[in-house]
Amino acid sequence: MVLVLLILLRCFIVIDGNHFNGGTIRWQPINPYSNSSLVAISIIQSYSWSYPTITCATNVPISTSGRSNTNANVTCVVDCLTDGGYSTKPVNILTDCVSVSSSLTMLTSQRSANRTLTAGAHFYISYEGSAWRALNNPAQSSLYWSILCFIDLRLRPDGFINTPPEANVVSPQYAVVNRTTQIQIPVSDVNVGDDVRCRWSVYTYGYRRRREVNDDENLYHKSSTHLYKKTTADEKVVHIRKRRAPFIACTGFCSSVCEFGCKCNCLACAGTTCTGLFCLTGFSCPVIATTSETPGTFPTTSTYPVRQSIDECGGICYPNSMPNGTTLSNCTITFKGLIPNTWYAVAIQVEDFINNTSTTPMSSVPVQFLIYVMPTPTCSIAPVILPLTGCLEVTVGVSITFNISAYHLCDPNYTEITDIVVSKQIDGMEVGDLTASPTNASEFYVNFTWTPQVSQLGPQELCTIAYTDDKVQSTQYCVTFTVITSSSPCTTTTTSTTSTTTTTTTTSITTVTSTTSTTSTTSTTSTTSTTSTVSSTSVVSTAQSNSNISVGLGLGLGLGLPLLMLLSALAICLYCKWCSGLFWYKVAPHRMGCDELHAVHILFTSNVRRLDSLHPRLSVIYSFISSLIFTPVLDGNIKFVKLELTSSIARDELLNSKKIIIDHIAYA
């Protein structure tokens, strides 16, 4: 009976751990050029949760039934003596639901909170909790999270308060087993010219100083991957704190049961009554039965005179949290999972530097998310999001509506797009439901509506990702709108200038002066003549002499007609079987224009993955295939795509647009 009870209690802990998918914390000054003694900042938290385990509502996660006691604060953890008063008024972890995907069982929440702090404040805040779902292979349970952000209100070297970079990652990311996957961390920085870099999050041990006093002792952070300025003299007086030898290590019985004498930070003691350093209760510390959000067991830290430990990654520090061979370069993770149905967690810090030679980051923003290694899907071809075209300038106060469409290149009888997720949103933009195209079974779209505000003047970026029902995801697509105050967006401005020059002539010889292609004046007597010059950015020369017209007409008739006849003959040769040899062997399977045409086979080389990769004029190509059916056929390393005509109208559209396809076919 006791064994059954322990198993049930452990199941409750695992269920509780399945709700958190990661997140990020960042901040920004409301006025970066403020020279006041008090500085107002916004602290923005964004988290990802499992849906419907967590309810989409305000005040996530306490709005979910049974989690009313799960609120906590984002606390100051390091350099709190210089936190500018933050510890007296910390923000809590509550956020508001901004999007939800039933097909992906994913919920995203966000909230911004303002705080006014003393100028020059610099400190670290952290959201710590427990626990992640079972991660890695072999699976590890009860791993805690620590999402840590560095806030620095000191002036940058160029004289104003820094605005940290922004990073947005959808969690979880999906990777196909045994396939190398690259996951890009989209980053942006409003401070033009800053160098934005990504690195693995780390755990940095604390240290204490001897009795010497240094006024700058709280200014800098020492890390194994990025160094803050510390002098050689400082390092000589630093005493590195070493771990004490454990009473009982996390091996043997302590690897599975939190017995008497086991360290409380052993995995077996997570979620038990173990507090302090060691389990001192009877034979073992019992498991706590709860479904509420309770902090897990974190590394023991003491208050140091100078620096406490800086925990950026909790229980998911690299490289232990990733498969062998995983790398991070230029904010792109290269990942290959070898075991299907395995979860991994990623912890990264995004930092900005004053230039590309600096080694001192001005801020540090955490990004943590999950990666799921899934079995090979039925169709692993990634869907494609069609880029927006036309004017991307929008006017303050004027509502706009647009659609973002996605296509999949799989058999529509077995695959469909199940969601288009907003990975980076624009404040105030409303997102509609996923809608299937009435004319193409492979097309789905989402409608967006937005009324820009004055506070949004300048560039505003929107990013989306499309998913199939096999959870194959597209490349992230981002589009940047420019918010302006003009009532006529995307209008080309034409300017013109006029200058007048007066000259006096004393000769009686008739002269003709021409200073532009549009105006000229003639002086025939010994009088004052005026020459006017007119210039315009949109003026095209229309006045030509009769002799120039005659020459142009002669050249046009002499060269144009033979060239036109040559092109016509070549077209007839191509379409009516007048060519032979190797050229026709290559082209014949792909020609179009014969009356007996009922289907078209387009041959791709093995390095061409999607139809849209042939040419950037994707929208033109797709404009006439809305009534066609895609049938991918694999034949060794050669890929075919069969376009079956479903109506005579579609056939005519295809024939009329044949040059667009013919011109951009890649032959084997």
N, C-alpha and C positions, 0 to 999 in steps of 0.2 A: 504493500500500500504506500509506504514511504517512497519507494522507487518510482511508482507511477506518479505520485504527487510532484516529485522533483522533475520528472520529464515534462509534465504539464506546465509547471512554472517556467521551465526553460523555453517551452514553445511560446509562452506569452511574451518573453523577452525578445525572441526572434521576430514575432509579429510586430512588436513595437518598433523594432529596428528597421522595418521595411518602409517606413513612411518618409524618410529624409533622403533627398537626392543631391544635396549640395547647394552652393550659392556663392554670393559675393557681397562684400561690404566696401563701399567707397564713400568719399566725401568731396565737397567742393565749396569754395568760398562764395558767398552771395555777391560780394564785391571784392574782387581780387586786388583792386587798387586802393583799398581803404587804408588810411593812415591813422585811424582811431585807435584808442587804447583797448577797445573791445572789437572783436571780429565775429560776425555772424556766419555760420556755415550750415550746410545741409548734409546730413548723414543719410545715405541711401542704402537700403538693404534689399537684396533680391534673393529669393530662395526657390528651390524646386522641391516638390513633394509628390508622393504617390497619391493618385486619385483612383477611386473615391475614398481611400483610407482617410485622407484629409479633405474636408469639405471646402468647396469654393465659396468663400464668404469674406467678410471683413474680419479683422483680428485673427488671422491664421497664426498659430494652430489652435488657440483656445476655443474657437467657434465650433470645433468638431466635438461631437458628443463624447464625453468621457475624458476630455483633455482640458478641462477648465482650469486646472492647476499647473499648466505647463508653461506659463509665462516666465520670462527671465530677463535680465538686463544684459546689454552689451557692455561689458565692464572694462575699466582701465586695468591693464595687467602689468605694464612696464612704464617707467618714467612718470609715475602718477603725481610726483611732486611738481611737475611742470605741465599738468594737464589743463591749466587755465580755468579750473573750476568745473571740469566735466564730471568728476566723481560725485559732485553734489547734485547733479541733475542728469544722470545717464539716460540714454534711450533704451527702450525695451526691444524685444525681438519680434513684436507683433507686426505683421504685414497684412496687406489686402490682396485678395485674389485678383489677378489681371488677365489670366488666360487658363483654359483647361482643355485637355484633349482626352476624350473617352477612349479613342482607338489606341492611343499611346499610354493610357493610364497615367497621365502627367498633369500636374498643376503648377502654375507659376504665380508667385506672390511678390509684391513689392510695396515699399513705403519709404517716404522721405520725411525726416524730422529735423527741424531747425534748432540749433543751440548757439548761444552767444558766449564766446570764450575770451580769455585775456589774450591780447596780441602777443605773438611769440611763443605760444604754447606748442609743445611737441610731446607726443605720447603714443602708446599702443593700446588699441581696444580689441576685444575678442569676444566672439560668440562660441561658447564651448557647450557641447552636449553629447549625449550617448543614446543610441549607438547606430553605426552604419549597419546595413544588412550584411549577411555573410559575404566576405570578400576573398578574392585570390583563390589559388589552387595549390595545396589543399585549403579548404575554406577556413577563414578565421572570423569568429563572431565577436560581438561586443566591442568593436573598435570605436573609439570616440572621435569626435571631430573638434577641431580648433581652427576657426576662421578668423585670422588676425589682420588688422589694418593699421597702418602707420599714418598718424595725422601730424602734420607739421605746418604751423602757421608763421614760421619765420620767413622773412623775405628771401626770394630767390636771388641768385647773383645778379640778375638783371633788374632787381628793384621792386618786384611785386609778389603777391602771394601765389603760390603754385596751385594749379588745378590738376589733380591726378588724372591719369588715363582711365579710360572706361573699357571694360572687357565683358563680352556677353557670350555665354556658351549654353546651348540647350543640353539639359541632362534628363535622361541618359543619352549618350551617343551609342550607336549600334555599329559593330564591326563583325564582318563575316569571318568565320573560323578559317585559319590557315591562309588568310589573305592579308597582305600588308595594307594597312589603312593609315591615311594621313588625316589628322584632325587639326584644323587650323583654329587658333584662338583669335577671334576678331578683336582687334584693339583699335582705339582712336584716342586722340589727345587734342584738346582745343587750343593748347599752346603750340602754335606753329613753330617748327624747328626743334622741338624736343625729340630726343632719341628714346623710343619706347622699346623695352626689352622684357623678355619672359625668362624665368628661371624656376627650377623646382623649389618648392617650399621646404624649409629645413627646421630642425629643432636646435637651438643654440643654448648651451649651458650658461648659467649665470656665473658671475665671479664677484669677488669682494676685493676692496683696496685696503692697503694698510693705513696707518693713521695720517699719512699726508693728505692734505686737502687740495683739490683742484677745482677751480671754478667751472671748468668745462666738463666735469666728470659725467654729467647726465646728457651730453649733447649727441653722443654718437653710439651707433650700434655695431657690434662686432659679429660678423657672420663668416662661415666658411666659404660662402659663395659670393658675397659682396661685402666690401670693407668700408666702414666709415672712418674718417680721418682720425687716427690715433697716433700720437708721437711715440718714438722709441722709448722715451723716458717714461711715458705712461705704462707701456707694456712691462717695463722692468719692475714696477711696483705692484703689478696685478698678481693676485694669488688665485690660480684656477682651482675652483672647488671640484674635488673628486668624489665620485659616488662611494658611499659606504658599502662594505661587503654585505651582501644580503644575509639575513638570518637563515632563510631557506630560499634557494633560488627557484625560479619558475620552471622547474623541471620535475620529473618524477610525478608524485601525486599532485603537486601544485600545478601541473599542466592541465589537469582535468577536474580537480576538486579543490576548493578553497579550504584546505585543512588548517588546523592550528599551526601557527608559525609561518604560513605562506605570506608573501608580500601582497599587500592590497592592490598593487598595480599589475599583478599577474592576470592573465586573461581569465583564468578560472574564477577569480574573485570579482570580476565585473558583474554588477547587478546583484551583489550579495550585501550582507550587513557589515562587511569588512570596512573599517574606517581607520585612519591613521596610517601607520607604516605596515603593520602585520596583523594577521587574523589572530585574535586572542580569545575567541569564543569557543569554549568546549572543545569538541572534536573537529568542528568545521564551522565556517560562517554560512548560515543558510541563505538561499536565494530569496530576494524580495519579490513578492507577487504583486505586480502592478502593470497597468497598461498606460500609465501616464509618462510624460516626458521628464525623466529625471537625469541629472548629470551622471555620467559614468565615472570611472576611477581614472584620474589624471596623474601624470608624473608629479611626485612630491617636490615642491619648491619652497625654499626658505626666503625670507626677506633679506636681501643683501644690501649693504650700505651703498652700493653703486648700481648693480644691474641684476635683475631677476632673469630667470630663464625665459627665452623667447620661443614660444611654441607656435609655429606657423602651420603645422600639418597634423597634429594629433596622432592618431594611429595609422595614418596612411602616408607616411613619409617615403619618398623615393630613395632607393630603388626597390625596397621590400614590397611596395604596393603595386608594382608593374611586372609584366612578363620580361624575361631576359631579352636584351636587345632593344628595349624601348628607349627612344631618344627624344630630346627636345631641342629644336633649332629654329631660330627666327619665329618664335611663337607658333610653331607647328610641331605636333607630336607625331612621331612615326611609331606605329603600334602593330603588333601581330599576335593575336591570341591563338593558342594551339588547342585549347580545351573548350568545347562548346558549352553553352549554358553556364558561363562563369562571369562573375561581376568583378570589376576593378574600380578603384577610386583614384582620382587624380587631384593633386594639390599643387597649384602654381601661384607664384607671385608675379604680378605685372608692375613694372617700375619705369619711371621716366627720369631721364638724365638731361642736363642742360645742353650737352652736345655728345657726339659719338666717341669722344676721347675721355669723358668724365667717368670716374669710378664711384661717384657718390650719388646714389639715387635721391631724388627729391620727394618721392612718395612710394608707397608699396601697397598694392591692391590685391587681395586674395581672390582666386578663382578655384572653386572645387566642384567636381562633377563626377558622374559615374560613366563607365564604359561597360556595355554588355556584349559578350562574345556569343553570337547566335549561330546555329547550324546553317549550312548552305541553303539559301532560299530557293524556291521554285524558279524564280527569275531574278537574277542578281544585277540586271541592268539598272543603273540609277535613273530616276526620273529627272526631267529637265524643267526648270522654271523659265518661262519666256520673259525676256527683259522688257521693261516699259520703254516706249518710244515717244517722241514728241516733246512738247514743252514740259519742263520739270520745275519751272518757277511758279510759285503760288503766292497769292496776295493775302495779306493780313485781313481777317474778317470775312473772306470769301470761301464758301464751302466748296470742296472738290470731292469727286467720287471717281474711283478707278478700280479695275480688277487686276489681280495677279493670277495668272494661269500657269498650270503645270501639266506636262504630258508624261506618260510613261510609254516605253517602247516594248512592252511585253504583250503577251496575248491577253486581250481584254476579257476573254472568257475565264481567265484564271487570276488576273491581277488587276487591281485598281488603286488609285491614289486615295488614301484614307484621311490625310490631313495635310494642310499647309500651315506650319507653325511659325509664329512671329518670334524670332530669336532676338531681335532688337527693335523695340517699339518706339513710337513717337507719341509723346504725351498728348492726350485728347483725341487720338485717332481711334475710331470705332472699327472693329473687325467683324465681318459677317460670317455666316456659316459656309462650310465647304459645299459647293454646288457642282453637279455634274453637267457637262455640256450637253445640250439636246441634240447636237449634230455630230459629235465625235465621242465614242466610248472611251477614248484614251485621254480625254481632256477634262480637267476639273479646275475650278477657279474659286477665289474668295474675293468678296467685295469690301472695299475700304472707303470710309467717309471721314473727312477731316476738315476742320475749320481752324486755320493757323491763328495764333495769338501774337500780340506785339512782343511778348517775352521770348518768342521763338524765331525772331529775325535772324537770318543767316542760314547756314546749312543744317538740315535735319535728315538723319539717316534712318531708313527702315530696312530690316533684314528678315528674310524668310527662308524656311527649309521645307521641302515637300517629302512626304513619306508614302511608301506603298504599304499594302496590307501585309507584306512580308517584312516590313520595317527596314526596307532599303531606302536610304535617304539621299536626297540630291545634294549637290554642292550648294553651300549657302549663297543666296542671292541678296545683294544689298543695292539699294537705290537711294540717291541723295537728292532731296528737294531743297530748293533755295527759297526761303520766305522773304518777300519784299513788301514794300509799302505802296509800290506803283499799282495803279488800277489796270495797267496794260502789260501783263507779263509776256516775256519772250518777244517784245516788239523791238525791231531793229531801228536804231536812231540814225537818221541821215542828217549830216551837217554840211553847210556850204559857206564859202567865204568869197567876198568880192573885193578886189582892189582896183583903184583907178590911178593911172599915171598920165600926166600931161606933159607933152614935149612940143617944142617950137622948131619948125623947119623953115629954111630960107631958099630952098631950091624949087624950081618949077617942074622938075621931073616927077612924073606920076609914080608913086610907090604903093605897093600893097604889103601890109603887115598882118600876119596871122600868128597869134600867140596861143590859141587853144584850138581844139578840134571843133568848137561850136561857134566862135565869134571871130569876126575880122572887120577892120575899118580901112578905108582908102582915102589917101590925101592926094589931091590933084593940083593944088595950087600952093603958093608960098604962104600958107596959113598955119594956124595951130591945129594939130591933129591929136585926137584922144584915143588911146588904146585901152580897152577894158579886158581884164582877165577874170574869168569865172571858173571856179573849181568846185567840185562836189564829189562826195564819196560814192554817189550812185549814178553819176553821169556816164553815159555810154556814147561814144562818137557815132553820130548819124549823118554828118555832112561829109560827103566824099566827092571828089571831082569826077566828071564824066569819064575821063580816061581811066581812073582807078576802077570804076564800075565795069567798064568794058573789059579791062584785063581780068578782073575777078570772074566775070561771066565766062570769058573764054577758057580760063583755067578750069572752072567748074565743069563746063561741057566737055572739055578735052580730056580731063582726068577722071571726073566723077562718074560719067557714064560707063567707061570701060571697067572701072573698079566695081561699080554696082553689078554689071553683067558677070564679072568674075565671082563675086560673092554669091550671086544667084546660082551660078553653075555649081559652085562648091556645095551649096545647100541641097541642090537636087541630087548631086552625087552622094551626099551623106544619107539622105533619106530614101532614096529610090534604088539602092543596091548597085550603083554604078562603080563603087570602089571594090577592090579585091586585095588579096594578100594579107600580110600580118596586120595592117591597119584595120581592115574590115573585120578580121578575126577578133580584134580587141573591142571594136565599137559595135558590131552587129548585135550582140546580145542585149545592148542597152538602147538601141535607137528607138524612136517613137515617131509616129506620123502615118503608119500604114493602116489601112482600113480594117485589117483583120485583127488589130490589137485588142486584146481583152485583159491582159495582165502585163505587168512590168516587173522585171527582176533587176534590182540594183546591186552591183557587186562591190563589196567593201574590202579593202585590205585589212589584215588582222589588227592593225594599229588604229583603225577608225572604229570607235565604240558606238557612236550615236549619229543619227542623220543630221542633227543640228551642228555637228562638228565640221561639216563640209564647207559651210560658208556662214558668215555672220548674218546674212539676210534671212534669218530663220523665219521671221514672221511672213515673208513673201513666200517662202517654200511651203509653209504650213497653210497658207491661205487657200490652197486648192486641194488639200488632202483631207479636209474635214469629213468627206464622205467615203474615205478609203479605210481599208482594214490593214493593219500592220501584222505581218506574220514572219517573225524572225526564224531563220533556218540556219542551223550550225552544220558545217561540212568541213571537218578538220579545222584548219586555221583560217578558213574563208567564211565570211559571214554574208548571208543573203538577207534581203528584206523584200518580201513580196507585197506589192501594192495591188490589192484586188479592187477593181472598179465596181462600185455598187449601183451605179446608175449611168445612163448615157450623158447626163449633165456633168457628172464628175469626170467622165471620160473626156468630154470636150474641154473642161477646165484644165485637165492634165495635158492634153495635146496643145492647147493654146499657151501653156506655160512651160512647154518642154525644154526650151532653151535654158531656163533657170536650173533645171536639174542636169541637163546634158553638160553644161559648162562647168559644173562643180562635182562631177562624179570622180571618185578616186578608183583607178583601175588597178587590178592585181599585178 
